[in-house]
Amino acid sequence: MRLLPLAGLVLLAACQPAPPPEMTDADRQAIAEEIHQQTLGWMTADLNGDMEASLAYFVEDAEGGWVSEPALFMNRRVLFPTKAAVREWFGQFFVDGRAMPWSLGQESVAVLSSDHAVQIFEGTYSVVDSLGNKGPEIPATVTTVWVRQEGEWKILHCHQS
């Protein structure tokens, strides 16, 4: 009779899925490079003054991963919980053919898993009006939390200061 519970535990242990394989340094480097390329694409959308292309780098629905109210984007001390709120705020920068060219400086990426990464970078940006007049370069430090959704890297949270 004592063997039955033991046999059940052995069977239960044998039926557990194998743990995910450990990521190698090469895996992490490859993901960091993917995040870097996504960031360059995001900056190019800003450079071209294409707000919708820029917003395409963000998750469609930020509510999925948050326990409390979502925090998709934060600029200095202003929190924008949804893509609609970010669109409304960014709209002021992308009117009349304006663009926001970025210059990427030092960058670091922490790869947490094959589907989650945190990126920190510094750089400068400016606003260019429809006549091509470039405003002053503004230093910025940006932190982004990236998640892979349906095979594509998307920004779950971005904080710029």
C-alpha positions as CSV (number, residue, x, y, z in Angstrom):
1,M,0.0,0.0,0.0
2,R,2.9,2.4,0.7
3,L,4.3,1.9,-2.8
4,L,1.2,3.3,-4.4
5,P,1.7,6.9,-3.2
6,L,5.4,6.7,-4.0
7,A,4.6,5.4,-7.5
8,G,2.2,8.3,-8.0
9,L,4.9,10.8,-7.0
10,V,7.4,9.2,-9.4
11,L,4.9,9.2,-12.2
12,L,4.0,12.9,-11.5
13,A,7.6,13.9,-11.5
14,A,8.2,12.0,-14.8
15,C,5.3,13.8,-16.5
16,Q,6.6,17.4,-15.7
17,P,7.8,19.4,-18.7
18,A,11.5,19.8,-19.0
19,P,12.8,23.2,-17.7
20,P,13.6,25.7,-20.5
21,P,17.1,25.5,-21.8
22,E,19.6,28.0,-20.3
23,M,20.3,30.9,-22.6
24,T,23.9,31.2,-23.8
25,D,25.9,34.4,-24.1
26,A,25.4,34.1,-27.9
27,D,21.6,33.9,-27.4
28,R,21.7,37.0,-25.2
29,Q,24.0,38.9,-27.7
30,A,21.6,38.0,-30.5
31,I,18.6,39.3,-28.6
32,A,20.5,42.5,-27.6
33,E,21.3,43.1,-31.3
34,E,17.6,42.6,-32.2
35,I,16.6,45.2,-29.5
36,H,19.3,47.6,-30.9
37,Q,17.9,47.2,-34.4
38,Q,14.4,47.8,-33.2
39,T,15.5,51.0,-31.5
40,L,17.2,52.2,-34.7
41,G,13.9,51.5,-36.5
42,W,11.9,53.4,-33.8
43,M,14.3,56.4,-34.1
44,T,14.1,56.4,-37.9
45,A,10.3,56.6,-37.6
46,D,10.7,59.6,-35.4
47,L,13.3,61.1,-37.8
48,N,10.8,60.7,-40.6
49,G,8.0,62.4,-38.6
50,D,5.9,59.3,-38.8
51,M,4.0,59.1,-35.5
52,E,2.1,55.9,-36.4
53,A,5.2,54.1,-37.4
54,S,6.8,55.2,-34.2
55,L,3.8,54.0,-32.1
56,A,3.9,50.6,-33.9
57,Y,7.0,49.8,-31.8
58,F,4.7,49.8,-28.7
59,V,2.5,47.0,-27.6
60,E,-1.1,47.5,-28.8
61,D,-2.7,46.9,-25.4
62,A,-0.5,47.8,-22.4
63,E,-3.1,46.4,-20.0
64,G,-2.1,42.8,-20.5
65,G,1.0,42.7,-18.2
66,W,0.1,45.3,-15.6
67,V,-1.4,44.5,-12.2
68,S,-2.3,48.1,-11.6
69,E,-3.0,50.8,-14.2
70,P,-0.8,50.4,-17.2
71,A,2.2,52.7,-17.6
72,L,3.1,52.5,-21.3
73,F,5.1,55.7,-21.5
74,M,6.5,58.2,-19.0
75,N,8.1,61.5,-19.9
76,R,9.8,63.0,-17.0
77,R,7.0,63.0,-14.5
78,V,4.0,62.6,-16.8
79,L,2.5,59.1,-17.1
80,F,0.7,58.0,-20.3
81,P,-1.1,54.7,-19.5
82,T,-2.4,53.8,-23.0
83,K,-1.3,54.0,-26.6
84,A,-4.2,56.5,-27.2
85,A,-2.8,58.8,-24.5
86,V,0.7,58.5,-26.0
87,R,-0.7,59.3,-29.5
88,E,-2.5,62.4,-28.2
89,W,0.7,63.7,-26.4
90,F,3.1,62.9,-29.3
91,G,0.7,64.5,-31.8
92,Q,2.0,67.9,-30.9
93,F,5.5,66.9,-32.1
94,F,4.4,65.3,-35.4
95,V,2.2,68.1,-36.9
96,D,2.9,69.9,-40.1
97,G,5.8,67.6,-41.2
98,R,7.8,67.9,-38.0
99,A,10.3,65.3,-37.1
100,M,12.3,64.2,-34.1
101,P,15.8,63.1,-35.0
102,W,17.7,61.1,-32.4
103,S,21.3,60.5,-31.9
104,L,21.9,57.2,-30.0
105,G,24.7,57.2,-27.4
106,Q,25.7,54.6,-24.9
107,E,23.4,51.6,-24.8
108,S,23.0,48.6,-22.5
109,V,20.5,45.7,-22.8
110,A,19.7,43.2,-20.0
111,V,18.2,40.1,-21.6
112,L,15.9,38.6,-18.9
113,S,14.5,35.7,-21.0
114,S,14.0,34.9,-24.7
115,D,10.9,37.1,-24.6
116,H,11.8,39.9,-22.2
117,A,14.6,42.5,-22.2
118,V,15.3,45.9,-20.5
119,Q,17.2,48.5,-22.4
120,I,18.8,51.7,-21.2
121,F,20.3,54.3,-23.6
122,E,21.4,57.9,-23.7
123,G,21.3,60.2,-26.5
124,T,20.0,63.5,-27.8
125,Y,16.9,64.5,-29.8
126,S,15.6,67.7,-31.3
127,V,12.4,68.8,-33.0
128,V,12.6,69.8,-36.7
129,D,9.8,72.0,-38.0
130,S,8.1,71.7,-41.5
131,L,10.6,74.2,-42.9
132,G,13.6,72.2,-41.8
133,N,14.6,74.4,-38.9
134,K,16.1,72.3,-36.2
135,G,15.6,73.1,-32.5
136,P,18.2,72.6,-29.8
137,E,19.5,69.2,-29.1
138,I,18.0,67.9,-25.9
139,P,19.9,65.2,-23.8
140,A,17.8,62.2,-22.8
141,T,18.1,59.0,-21.0
142,V,15.6,56.3,-22.0
143,T,14.7,53.0,-20.4
144,T,12.5,50.6,-22.3
145,V,11.0,47.3,-21.3
146,W,10.7,45.1,-24.4
147,V,8.5,42.0,-24.8
148,R,8.3,39.6,-27.7
149,Q,4.7,39.3,-28.9
150,E,3.8,36.9,-31.7
151,G,7.5,36.9,-32.7
152,E,7.9,40.7,-32.7
153,W,9.7,42.9,-30.1
154,K,7.4,45.6,-28.7
155,I,7.8,48.2,-26.0
156,L,5.7,47.5,-22.9
157,H,7.1,50.5,-21.0
158,C,9.3,53.5,-21.9
159,H,10.6,56.1,-19.6
160,Q,12.4,59.1,-21.0
161,S,14.0,61.8,-18.9
